[in-house]
Amino acid sequence: MQVIGVIAPDVGSQFLDPRGDSISGNQSLHVLRRVEREGNIATRLMKRFEIITETDARVLDVGSTVELAVGGIVTPLAQDTLRDRRIEVVRAGATVESDSLAPVADVRIVTLGSDHTGVRLRNHLRQLLRSRGLAVHDVGTEGTEPVDYPDVAANVARPVAKGEAHAGIVIDGSGLGSAIAANKITGIRAAMCNTVTLARYARQHNGANVLAIGSTLLTDAEAEEIVIAFLDTPMREARYVRRLAKVRDLELRG
């Protein structure tokens, strides 16, 4: 088995491994995901609860997944907090639904970044996004000093993967390199789109959560239309969402 990732220390907490054995949480567990070769099943180690209170919900990591024991209870206040913090609760014996893989439909928080070739377009799009009432986390860069697109793509993609942002937009000369780099971050589905049609397809059919665009290929008006189409298009059809589980399996198995 391959073990990657980190679960933060939580004294006295209890985790279950795929065999059902308990693992003490009194030290940092460098275990987030293990890929089982037999059956090609990916299993996440999750914190287990008999009851989840609002206090519990507030200290869990944003975007994390926890397990609720058979007969367990989630208090009403905790339900609201779990929803706001995008925390998935899986009942013991159940599996995480494919729907949880779909990108956030109501995008309110966006990470935005560019290399040196896209500074002007990024600044233009930042104003557009904020004028639409979105919270924008601008990760740079500034000025014309050359920077490497993989670094910018990672800075845009990581908050999306962690659930700290609903979507990301990354800009370089063509958008191709940034899409390739962003897709190396687990949980990211980045698409380079230079037309409105591709932007819609990337979201509706493929569940893209990061948009990559090329500053040398688009006018400001074209970029605006592409960004708006990308952010406003939800992924709702079950057949498309179901396929994301297969994409995830490829990502986990390699």
Summary of the structure (lengths in Angstrom):
residues: 254
radius of gyration: 19.5
end to end distance: 12.9
largest distance: 58.8
contacts: 800
relative contact order: 0.11
helix: 38%
strand: 25%
